[in-house]
Amino acid sequence: MRIIGLTGLQGAGKTEIAKVATALGIPCVRMGDIVVGEVKALGLEVNEQNVGRIATELREREGAGAIAKRCIPIIENELKMKGIVVVDGIRGMAEVEELKKVFGSDFCLVGVWANPSQRYSRVSSRKRVDDAEDYKRFREKDMRELKWGAGEALSLADHMIINDGTLEELREKAARILRRIAGNEVAGRS
């Protein structure tokens, strides 16, 4: 079994790395889908403000590792089918600790870093419903995620990808590191 967690602030490139993993045949679990599902279940509009508020409320009500706990059954199901999974969107050390508690040394964390101006440019061009609509909201979202422990998780990652180049360069870095971590699970795939 192998669980590869991805952590980093918004726009760093986590989801692009998850796409590379999918192309290599590795299933992906997106932690944000848990929060979006909760927002929808409450009958709220899916937008950055509601997603952020509900994510914070879940952590306050159920503990800082709440979203990871909710992802564990999904991860376990994917592992039964493939023996490997990427978990996209880890936002703090409490989530890392929850995953390590269940998966132990089979879990490794990959940090994805990019500077704020690059990240804001990416976020403002991709137009996801849960993205910040302006620079002020972008910085507020960064600060919220840093309060959740995203900076600590990033700084303690087992592997680091610096995403300061082109999309193609990121994809090449991602494929190299995923192949190295996954070993025989993806050796023959391109």
Contacts in CASP RR format, 6 or more apart in sequence:
PFRMAT RR
TARGET T0000
AUTHOR 0000-0000-0000
METHOD contacts of the structure
MODEL  1
MRIIGLTGLQGAGKTEIAKVATALGIPCVRMGDIVVGEVKALGLEVNEQN
VGRIATELREREGAGAIAKRCIPIIENELKMKGIVVVDGIRGMAEVEELK
KVFGSDFCLVGVWANPSQRYSRVSSRKRVDDAEDYKRFREKDMRELKWGA
GEALSLADHMIINDGTLEELREKAARILRRIAGNEVAGRS
1 79 0 8 1.000
1 83 0 8 1.000
1 84 0 8 1.000
1 103 0 8 1.000
1 106 0 8 1.000
2 83 0 8 1.000
2 84 0 8 1.000
2 85 0 8 1.000
2 106 0 8 1.000
2 108 0 8 1.000
2 181 0 8 1.000
2 182 0 8 1.000
2 185 0 8 1.000
3 75 0 8 1.000
3 79 0 8 1.000
3 84 0 8 1.000
3 85 0 8 1.000
3 87 0 8 1.000
3 99 0 8 1.000
3 103 0 8 1.000
3 106 0 8 1.000
3 107 0 8 1.000
3 108 0 8 1.000
4 21 0 8 1.000
4 26 0 8 1.000
4 84 0 8 1.000
4 85 0 8 1.000
4 86 0 8 1.000
4 87 0 8 1.000
4 108 0 8 1.000
4 110 0 8 1.000
4 178 0 8 1.000
4 181 0 8 1.000
4 182 0 8 1.000
5 86 0 8 1.000
5 87 0 8 1.000
5 88 0 8 1.000
5 89 0 8 1.000
5 90 0 8 1.000
5 99 0 8 1.000
5 107 0 8 1.000
5 108 0 8 1.000
5 109 0 8 1.000
5 110 0 8 1.000
6 14 0 8 1.000
6 17 0 8 1.000
6 18 0 8 1.000
6 86 0 8 1.000
6 87 0 8 1.000
6 88 0 8 1.000
6 89 0 8 1.000
6 90 0 8 1.000
6 109 0 8 1.000
6 110 0 8 1.000
6 111 0 8 1.000
6 112 0 8 1.000
7 14 0 8 1.000
7 89 0 8 1.000
7 90 0 8 1.000
7 91 0 8 1.000
7 92 0 8 1.000
7 96 0 8 1.000
7 109 0 8 1.000
7 110 0 8 1.000
7 111 0 8 1.000
7 112 0 8 1.000
7 150 0 8 1.000
7 153 0 8 1.000
7 154 0 8 1.000
7 157 0 8 1.000
8 14 0 8 1.000
8 89 0 8 1.000
8 90 0 8 1.000
8 111 0 8 1.000
8 112 0 8 1.000
8 113 0 8 1.000
8 150 0 8 1.000
8 151 0 8 1.000
8 153 0 8 1.000
8 154 0 8 1.000
9 119 0 8 1.000
9 142 0 8 1.000
9 145 0 8 1.000
9 146 0 8 1.000
9 150 0 8 1.000
9 151 0 8 1.000
9 154 0 8 1.000
10 119 0 8 1.000
10 123 0 8 1.000
10 131 0 8 1.000
10 132 0 8 1.000
10 138 0 8 1.000
10 141 0 8 1.000
10 142 0 8 1.000
10 145 0 8 1.000
11 114 0 8 1.000
11 119 0 8 1.000
11 122 0 8 1.000
11 123 0 8 1.000
11 126 0 8 1.000
12 111 0 8 1.000
12 112 0 8 1.000
12 113 0 8 1.000
12 114 0 8 1.000
12 119 0 8 1.000
12 163 0 8 1.000
13 112 0 8 1.000
13 114 0 8 1.000
13 122 0 8 1.000
13 163 0 8 1.000
13 170 0 8 1.000
14 88 0 8 1.000
14 89 0 8 1.000
14 112 0 8 1.000
15 30 0 8 1.000
15 88 0 8 1.000
16 167 0 8 1.000
16 170 0 8 1.000
16 171 0 8 1.000
16 174 0 8 1.000
17 86 0 8 1.000
17 88 0 8 1.000
17 110 0 8 1.000
17 112 0 8 1.000
17 161 0 8 1.000
17 170 0 8 1.000
17 174 0 8 1.000
17 178 0 8 1.000
18 28 0 8 1.000
18 30 0 8 1.000
18 86 0 8 1.000
18 88 0 8 1.000
20 171 0 8 1.000
20 174 0 8 1.000
20 175 0 8 1.000
20 178 0 8 1.000
21 28 0 8 1.000
21 86 0 8 1.000
21 174 0 8 1.000
21 178 0 8 1.000
22 28 0 8 1.000
23 189 0 8 1.000
23 190 0 8 1.000
24 175 0 8 1.000
24 178 0 8 1.000
24 179 0 8 1.000
24 182 0 8 1.000
24 186 0 8 1.000
24 189 0 8 1.000
24 190 0 8 1.000
25 82 0 8 1.000
25 186 0 8 1.000
25 189 0 8 1.000
26 82 0 8 1.000
26 84 0 8 1.000
26 85 0 8 1.000
26 86 0 8 1.000
26 178 0 8 1.000
26 182 0 8 1.000
26 185 0 8 1.000
26 186 0 8 1.000
27 78 0 8 1.000
27 81 0 8 1.000
27 82 0 8 1.000
27 84 0 8 1.000
27 85 0 8 1.000
27 86 0 8 1.000
28 85 0 8 1.000
28 86 0 8 1.000
28 87 0 8 1.000
28 88 0 8 1.000
29 71 0 8 1.000
29 74 0 8 1.000
29 75 0 8 1.000
29 78 0 8 1.000
29 85 0 8 1.000
29 86 0 8 1.000
29 87 0 8 1.000
29 88 0 8 1.000
30 88 0 8 1.000
30 89 0 8 1.000
31 67 0 8 1.000
31 68 0 8 1.000
31 71 0 8 1.000
31 87 0 8 1.000
31 88 0 8 1.000
31 89 0 8 1.000
31 90 0 8 1.000
31 91 0 8 1.000
31 95 0 8 1.000
32 51 0 8 1.000
32 55 0 8 1.000
32 67 0 8 1.000
32 88 0 8 1.000
32 89 0 8 1.000
32 130 0 8 1.000
34 67 0 8 1.000
34 70 0 8 1.000
34 71 0 8 1.000
35 51 0 8 1.000
35 52 0 8 1.000
35 54 0 8 1.000
35 55 0 8 1.000
35 58 0 8 1.000
35 67 0 8 1.000
36 46 0 8 1.000
36 51 0 8 1.000
36 130 0 8 1.000
38 54 0 8 1.000
38 58 0 8 1.000
39 45 0 8 1.000
39 46 0 8 1.000
39 50 0 8 1.000
39 51 0 8 1.000
39 54 0 8 1.000
40 46 0 8 1.000
42 54 0 8 1.000
44 50 0 8 1.000
44 54 0 8 1.000
46 129 0 8 1.000
46 130 0 8 1.000
47 129 0 8 1.000
47 130 0 8 1.000
48 129 0 8 1.000
48 130 0 8 1.000
48 131 0 8 1.000
48 132 0 8 1.000
48 133 0 8 1.000
48 137 0 8 1.000
48 141 0 8 1.000
51 130 0 8 1.000
52 130 0 8 1.000
52 141 0 8 1.000
52 144 0 8 1.000
55 67 0 8 1.000
55 91 0 8 1.000
55 148 0 8 1.000
56 144 0 8 1.000
56 148 0 8 1.000
58 66 0 8 1.000
58 67 0 8 1.000
59 65 0 8 1.000
59 66 0 8 1.000
59 67 0 8 1.000
59 94 0 8 1.000
59 148 0 8 1.000
62 69 0 8 1.000
63 94 0 8 1.000
64 92 0 8 1.000
64 94 0 8 1.000
64 95 0 8 1.000
64 148 0 8 1.000
64 149 0 8 1.000
65 94 0 8 1.000
65 95 0 8 1.000
65 97 0 8 1.000
65 98 0 8 1.000
67 91 0 8 1.000
67 95 0 8 1.000
68 90 0 8 1.000
68 94 0 8 1.000
68 95 0 8 1.000
68 96 0 8 1.000
68 98 0 8 1.000
68 99 0 8 1.000
69 98 0 8 1.000
71 87 0 8 1.000
72 98 0 8 1.000
72 99 0 8 1.000
72 102 0 8 1.000
75 85 0 8 1.000
75 87 0 8 1.000
75 99 0 8 1.000
75 103 0 8 1.000
78 85 0 8 1.000
79 85 0 8 1.000
82 185 0 8 1.000
83 185 0 8 1.000
84 182 0 8 1.000
84 185 0 8 1.000
84 186 0 8 1.000
86 178 0 8 1.000
87 99 0 8 1.000
90 96 0 8 1.000
90 99 0 8 1.000
90 109 0 8 1.000
90 153 0 8 1.000
91 145 0 8 1.000
91 148 0 8 1.000
91 149 0 8 1.000
91 150 0 8 1.000
91 153 0 8 1.000
92 148 0 8 1.000
92 149 0 8 1.000
92 150 0 8 1.000
92 151 0 8 1.000
92 152 0 8 1.000
92 153 0 8 1.000
93 149 0 8 1.000
93 152 0 8 1.000
93 153 0 8 1.000
93 156 0 8 1.000
94 148 0 8 1.000
94 149 0 8 1.000
95 153 0 8 1.000
96 107 0 8 1.000
96 109 0 8 1.000
96 153 0 8 1.000
96 156 0 8 1.000
99 107 0 8 1.000
100 107 0 8 1.000
108 158 0 8 1.000
108 159 0 8 1.000
108 181 0 8 1.000
109 153 0 8 1.000
109 156 0 8 1.000
109 157 0 8 1.000
109 158 0 8 1.000
109 159 0 8 1.000
110 157 0 8 1.000
110 158 0 8 1.000
110 159 0 8 1.000
110 160 0 8 1.000
110 161 0 8 1.000
110 177 0 8 1.000
110 181 0 8 1.000
111 153 0 8 1.000
111 154 0 8 1.000
111 157 0 8 1.000
111 159 0 8 1.000
111 160 0 8 1.000
111 161 0 8 1.000
112 154 0 8 1.000
112 160 0 8 1.000
112 161 0 8 1.000
112 163 0 8 1.000
113 154 0 8 1.000
113 160 0 8 1.000
113 161 0 8 1.000
113 162 0 8 1.000
113 163 0 8 1.000
114 122 0 8 1.000
114 162 0 8 1.000
114 163 0 8 1.000
114 164 0 8 1.000
115 164 0 8 1.000
116 139 0 8 1.000
116 142 0 8 1.000
118 163 0 8 1.000
118 164 0 8 1.000
119 138 0 8 1.000
120 135 0 8 1.000
120 138 0 8 1.000
123 131 0 8 1.000
123 132 0 8 1.000
123 138 0 8 1.000
124 131 0 8 1.000
124 138 0 8 1.000
132 138 0 8 1.000
132 140 0 8 1.000
132 141 0 8 1.000
159 177 0 8 1.000
159 181 0 8 1.000
161 170 0 8 1.000
161 173 0 8 1.000
161 174 0 8 1.000
161 177 0 8 1.000
163 170 0 8 1.000
163 173 0 8 1.000
178 186 0 8 1.000
179 186 0 8 1.000
179 187 0 8 1.000
END
